[in-house]
Amino acid sequence: MKGFLLQFAIGLNLVPLQLLYDTMKKFEVPNIYRSSFITAIKDKRKQEDKLKKDFTPTLIDLGEVQFYLARHFGFCYGVENAIEIAFKTIEENPGKRIFLLSEMIHNPQVNATLIDRGVQFLQDTYGKQLIAFSQLTAEDVVIIPAFGTTLDIEQMLNEKGIQTEKYNTTCPFVEKVWNRSEQLANKGYSIVVHGKPKHEETRATFSHASSHTPTVIVNDMQDAIELSKYITGEKQDAAFYDEFKGRYSAGFDITKDLQRFGVVNQTTQLASDTQAIAEYLKQVMIQHYNLNADTISERFADTRDTLCYATNDNQTAVSGMLETDADIAIIVGGYNSSNTTHLVELCEEKLPTYFINGTDKIISATEIMHFNFHDKKEYVTKDFLPAKRPLKILISSGASCPDSLVEAVMDKLSLICNVGDSFQAFKQL
């Protein structure tokens, strides 16, 4: 009951973040995803820094090799909630066909385990149909992923007699964005969504927001700049419908629907990017309508409270980690994970960074296969480990990456660097 009330309060924007930290529910997540070593580190850091003000990394000094583990990484509240519901659903429905609407979270190991246990995927991560909805019956179980889904899909499933509310793993922080959008709509604001247009969460947020008010999606700052030109009249109104095709709600009227709006986001976007976009559009409105601090709310809504705490913490932790004079960074997570990609993006600005989704990508002491999110391809890099000693390696992971996988990556790195015994001894301390 306590967990339900907490999620309900999150959705209504009633929970201050500090209270949330103090009352976080403990989820039943399979031990295969846990790491007693990493859990001990996280617990110790939490005890020492209850207010989460210290974003320096944890040093694991093995002499010849030094691992710097980000202050915050790994499973967030929404991911653990989704995993708990999914595995309980499997246990409670023996003999039934169980489907996931799409990837529950963007992690290949978790999704592979669910498939091994008989779960079938209805769509891929971009909404492409893998199994026709027409094959579903009222006897089937359909799990809604942590990203949520569109109102149209939810209605279709309900009309088939499928109880979506019973197996809905939508992250409460995603629902918070939806609720905030509805609140803004009730005050007469339109919505600008900062998100990747094809991402499941963005599609879901767009669906919920546009059911209440005119809504448009911007992918990045450049999109925001182009959108602003319709506000100021720099661009002809008619061009909007081609430039933003597929990204605005039905009946969107460019001549009036951007006269009063607020910005919400796909929760896994870079928080700094969302804030920059919101601030830019705010300044456009101030200048165009000659507003001041007392009148800005007439045209632009303050929506800073829609930023996800976990995404923000993980990104801030990486920024803190990057203050270390390190040699390389290893970021672990699913290649289609938006929040993981942004961690890679932050690290790439400062030092050689390798984005991997499993220990098998560390081929040897001289070769690593890693993902380039810019062109969506994997590459093999030779001599990726510098010869200098001590070798300093920064390590973090996305919000959907199991701690057990992060430990396994560290295990493999320590072995190929010939400090495996030292790492095992360190874990026993």
C-alpha positions in Angstrom: 0.0 0.0 0.0 2.9 2.4 0.9 4.4 1.8 -2.6 1.1 2.5 -4.3 0.6 5.8 -2.4 4.1 6.9 -3.1 3.6 6.3 -6.9 0.3 8.1 -6.7 1.9 11.1 -5.0 4.7 11.2 -7.5 2.2 11.3 -10.3 0.4 14.3 -8.7 3.7 16.1 -8.1 3.2 15.9 -4.3 6.5 14.3 -3.3 9.6 16.5 -2.8 12.7 14.6 -4.1 14.3 14.4 -0.7 11.2 12.7 0.8 11.2 10.4 -2.2 14.8 9.4 -1.5 14.0 8.6 2.2 10.9 6.5 1.3 12.0 4.6 -1.7 10.3 1.2 -2.0 12.6 -1.9 -2.0 11.7 -4.0 -5.0 12.0 -7.8 -5.4 14.4 -8.0 -8.3 16.0 -11.4 -9.3 19.4 -11.9 -7.8 20.9 -12.4 -11.2 20.7 -8.7 -11.6 22.2 -7.8 -8.2 25.8 -7.4 -7.1 26.5 -7.7 -3.4 29.8 -5.9 -4.0 28.2 -2.9 -5.7 25.3 -2.8 -3.3 27.7 -2.5 -0.5 29.4 0.4 -2.2 26.1 2.2 -2.9 24.9 1.6 0.7 28.1 3.0 2.1 28.0 6.1 -0.1 24.3 6.6 0.8 25.1 6.5 4.5 27.9 9.0 4.2 26.0 11.3 1.9 22.3 11.1 2.7 21.5 14.4 1.0 23.2 13.3 -2.3 25.5 16.3 -2.4 28.8 14.4 -3.1 29.1 13.4 -6.7 32.7 12.3 -6.7 33.3 8.7 -7.9 34.2 5.7 -5.7 37.9 4.8 -6.1 38.7 1.1 -6.3 42.5 1.1 -6.1 44.1 -2.1 -7.4 47.6 -0.6 -7.7 48.4 -1.0 -11.4 44.7 -0.3 -12.2 42.3 2.2 -10.6 38.6 2.0 -11.3 36.5 5.1 -10.6 32.9 4.1 -10.2 30.3 6.8 -10.7 28.4 8.0 -7.6 25.1 7.0 -9.1 24.4 4.4 -11.8 22.3 1.4 -12.6 18.7 0.4 -12.0 16.4 3.3 -11.1 13.0 3.3 -9.3 11.0 2.9 -12.5 13.2 0.1 -13.8 13.1 -2.0 -10.6 9.3 -1.4 -10.4 8.9 -2.7 -14.0 11.2 -5.8 -13.4 9.3 -6.7 -10.2 5.9 -6.5 -11.9 7.1 -8.4 -15.0 8.6 -11.4 -13.1 5.6 -11.5 -10.7 3.3 -11.6 -13.7 5.1 -14.6 -15.1 4.9 -16.4 -11.8 1.2 -15.6 -11.3 0.0 -16.7 -14.8 1.3 -20.2 -15.5 0.0 -21.6 -18.8 -1.1 -18.2 -20.1 0.3 -16.4 -23.1 2.2 -13.4 -21.8 3.2 -10.5 -24.1 5.2 -7.4 -23.7 4.0 -4.4 -25.7 7.6 -3.6 -26.6 10.9 -3.9 -24.8 10.1 -3.4 -21.1 13.4 -1.5 -20.6 16.3 -1.0 -22.9 18.5 -3.7 -21.6 19.4 -6.8 -23.7 20.1 -9.1 -20.8 16.8 -8.4 -19.0 14.7 -8.7 -22.2 16.5 -11.9 -23.1 15.7 -13.4 -19.7 12.0 -12.5 -20.2 12.0 -14.1 -23.6 13.6 -17.3 -22.2 10.7 -17.4 -19.7 8.2 -17.4 -22.5 7.3 -13.7 -22.8 6.7 -12.6 -26.4 7.2 -9.1 -27.8 4.3 -7.5 -29.8 6.4 -4.5 -31.1 10.0 -3.6 -31.4 11.4 -0.5 -29.8 10.3 1.8 -32.7 6.7 0.5 -32.8 7.1 -1.9 -35.7 4.6 -4.8 -35.3 6.2 -8.2 -34.5 3.0 -10.0 -33.6 -0.4 -8.7 -34.9 -2.7 -7.3 -32.3 -5.5 -9.2 -34.0 -4.0 -12.4 -32.6 -4.6 -11.3 -29.0 -7.6 -12.5 -26.9 -9.1 -11.6 -23.6 -7.3 -14.6 -22.0 -3.9 -13.1 -22.8 -1.7 -11.0 -20.5 -0.1 -7.9 -22.0 2.5 -6.0 -20.0 2.8 -2.3 -20.6 6.6 -1.4 -20.6 8.2 1.2 -18.3 8.0 3.8 -21.1 4.2 3.6 -21.1 2.1 3.5 -24.2 -0.3 5.5 -26.3 -3.9 6.0 -25.4 -5.0 4.4 -28.7 -3.1 1.2 -28.0 -4.3 1.1 -24.4 -7.9 1.6 -25.6 -7.5 -1.2 -28.2 -6.2 -3.6 -25.6 -9.0 -2.8 -23.2 -11.6 -3.3 -25.9 -10.3 -6.8 -26.4 -10.9 -7.4 -22.7 -7.2 -7.3 -21.7 -6.6 -5.8 -18.3 -3.8 -3.3 -19.0 -4.0 -1.6 -15.6 -3.2 -4.9 -13.8 0.1 -5.4 -15.7 1.2 -1.8 -16.3 4.8 -1.1 -15.5 4.8 2.5 -16.6 7.4 4.5 -14.6 5.7 6.8 -12.1 8.1 9.6 -13.2 6.9 9.2 -16.8 3.3 9.4 -15.5 4.3 12.5 -13.6 5.2 14.2 -16.9 1.8 13.1 -18.3 0.0 14.6 -15.2 2.0 17.8 -15.4 1.0 18.1 -19.1 -2.7 17.7 -18.2 -2.4 20.3 -15.5 -0.9 22.7 -18.0 -3.6 21.9 -20.5 -6.2 22.8 -17.9 -4.6 26.2 -17.5 -4.8 26.8 -21.3 -1.2 26.0 -22.2 0.0 24.0 -25.2 2.8 21.5 -24.8 6.3 21.3 -26.4 7.8 17.8 -25.8 11.6 17.5 -25.8 12.2 14.0 -26.9 13.3 11.6 -29.6 10.2 11.4 -31.9 10.5 7.6 -32.4 11.2 6.7 -28.8 8.4 4.7 -27.0 8.3 7.2 -24.1 8.1 10.2 -26.4 5.3 8.6 -28.4 3.4 7.8 -25.2 3.9 11.3 -23.7 2.9 12.9 -27.0 -0.3 10.8 -27.0 -1.3 11.7 -23.4 -0.4 15.4 -23.8 -2.2 15.8 -27.2 -5.4 14.3 -25.8 -5.7 17.4 -23.7 -4.0 20.3 -25.6 -2.1 21.1 -28.8 1.3 19.4 -28.7 4.5 19.4 -30.8 7.8 17.5 -30.4 11.3 19.0 -30.6 14.2 16.6 -30.9 17.0 19.0 -29.9 18.0 22.6 -29.6 18.1 23.1 -33.4 14.5 22.0 -33.6 13.7 24.5 -30.8 15.4 27.3 -32.7 13.5 26.5 -35.8 10.2 26.3 -33.9 10.9 29.7 -32.3 11.0 31.2 -35.8 7.2 30.5 -36.2 6.6 32.2 -32.8 8.4 35.4 -34.0 7.1 35.3 -37.5 10.5 34.8 -39.1 9.2 31.8 -40.9 6.0 31.4 -42.9 3.3 29.6 -41.0 2.6 27.1 -43.8 6.2 25.8 -43.7 5.6 24.5 -40.2 3.4 21.6 -41.3 6.1 20.2 -43.5 9.1 20.9 -41.2 7.4 19.3 -38.2 5.4 16.6 -40.1 4.4 13.7 -37.9 5.4 15.7 -34.7 2.4 17.8 -34.0 -1.1 16.9 -32.8 -4.2 16.8 -35.0 -5.6 20.3 -35.7 -2.5 22.0 -34.4 -2.8 25.7 -35.4 0.7 27.3 -35.7 -0.9 30.8 -35.8 -2.2 30.5 -32.2 -1.1 27.3 -30.5 2.4 28.6 -29.6 1.2 31.8 -28.0 1.1 30.1 -24.6 3.0 26.8 -23.8 5.2 24.8 -21.4 8.1 22.4 -22.1 8.1 18.8 -20.8 10.5 16.1 -21.7 11.2 12.5 -22.4 12.6 11.7 -18.9 15.8 10.0 -20.2 17.0 13.1 -22.2 20.0 15.1 -21.0 18.5 17.2 -18.2 20.8 20.1 -19.2 19.5 19.9 -22.8 15.9 20.1 -21.7 16.7 23.0 -19.4 18.6 24.8 -22.2 15.7 24.3 -24.6 13.1 25.5 -22.1 15.3 28.5 -21.2 15.8 29.4 -24.9 12.1 29.3 -25.7 11.3 31.2 -22.5 13.7 34.0 -23.7 12.1 34.0 -27.1 8.6 34.5 -25.5 10.0 37.2 -23.2 11.4 39.2 -26.1 8.6 38.6 -28.5 5.8 39.5 -26.1 7.8 42.0 -24.0 7.3 40.1 -20.8 9.0 40.4 -17.4 9.3 38.3 -14.3 5.8 39.1 -13.2 4.1 38.4 -16.5 6.1 35.5 -18.0 3.7 32.9 -16.7 1.0 34.4 -18.9 2.8 32.9 -21.9 5.3 30.3 -20.6 4.9 27.7 -17.9 7.6 26.6 -15.4 8.1 22.9 -15.9 11.4 22.2 -14.2 9.7 19.7 -11.9 9.2 17.2 -14.8 12.9 16.3 -14.9 13.6 12.7 -13.7 15.6 12.5 -10.5 17.5 9.3 -11.6 18.4 10.6 -15.0 19.6 13.9 -13.4 21.6 12.1 -10.7 23.3 9.7 -13.1 24.3 12.6 -15.5 25.5 14.7 -12.6 27.5 11.7 -11.3 29.2 11.3 -14.6 30.1 15.0 -14.7 31.6 14.6 -11.2 33.4 11.5 -12.3 34.9 13.4 -15.3 36.8 15.7 -12.9 39.1 12.7 -12.4 42.3 12.8 -14.5 41.5 9.4 -16.1 42.6 7.6 -19.2 39.5 6.0 -20.6 35.8 5.6 -19.7 33.7 2.5 -20.0 29.9 3.0 -20.2 27.7 -0.2 -19.9 24.1 -0.4 -21.1 21.7 -1.2 -24.0 22.6 0.4 -27.3 19.0 1.7 -27.7 19.0 3.2 -24.2 18.6 6.9 -24.4 19.8 7.7 -20.9 22.9 5.5 -21.4 23.7 7.2 -24.7 23.7 10.6 -23.0 26.2 9.3 -20.4 28.5 8.3 -23.3 27.9 11.7 -24.9 29.1 13.5 -21.7 32.2 11.3 -21.5 33.2 11.6 -25.1 33.7 15.3 -24.7 36.7 14.7 -22.4 38.4 11.3 -23.1 38.3 8.0 -25.1 35.0 6.4 -24.2 33.8 2.8 -25.0 30.0 2.0 -25.0 29.5 -1.7 -24.5 26.4 -3.8 -23.7 28.2 -6.9 -22.3 31.4 -8.5 -21.2 31.8 -10.3 -24.5 32.6 -6.9 -26.1 35.9 -6.8 -24.2 37.6 -9.2 -26.7 41.1 -9.1 -25.2 43.6 -6.9 -23.6 44.2 -5.3 -27.0 40.7 -5.2 -28.5 37.3 -4.0 -27.6 34.0 -3.9 -29.7 32.0 -0.9 -28.9 29.0 1.0 -30.1 29.1 4.4 -31.8 25.7 6.0 -31.1 26.3 8.6 -33.8 26.1 6.2 -36.7 24.5 3.3 -34.8 27.3 0.9 -35.6 29.7 -1.3 -33.7 33.5 -0.9 -34.1 36.5 -2.9 -33.0 39.3 -0.7 -31.5 42.7 -2.1 -31.0 45.1 -1.1 -28.2 42.2 0.5 -26.3 44.0 0.2 -23.0 46.8 2.7 -22.5 50.2 1.2 -21.4 50.7 3.8 -18.6 50.4 2.8 -15.0 48.5 3.2 -12.9 45.7 2.9 -15.5 42.7 5.0 -14.5 39.3 3.8 -15.8 36.0 5.6 -15.3 33.0 3.3 -15.1 29.2 4.0 -15.2 26.1 2.4 -16.6 22.6 3.4 -17.7 19.4 3.2 -15.5 18.4 -0.1 -17.1 21.7 -1.9 -16.7 22.0 -4.5 -13.9 24.7 -4.0 -11.3 25.8 -7.6 -11.8 26.8 -6.7 -15.4 28.8 -3.7 -14.2 30.7 -6.0 -11.7 31.2 -8.6 -14.5 32.8 -5.9 -16.7 35.1 -4.9 -13.9 36.0 -8.5 -13.3 37.0 -8.9 -17.0 38.9 -5.7 -17.1 40.9 -6.6 -14.0 41.7 -10.0 -15.5 43.0 -8.7 -18.8 45.0 -6.1 -16.9 46.6 -8.8 -14.7 45.0 -7.5 -11.4 42.3 -10.1 -11.1 43.5 -11.4 -7.8 43.7 -7.8 -6.4 40.1 -7.1 -7.5 38.8 -10.3 -5.9 40.7 -9.5 -2.7 39.2 -5.9 -2.8 35.7 -7.3 -3.0 36.2 -9.3 0.2 37.1 -6.2 2.2 
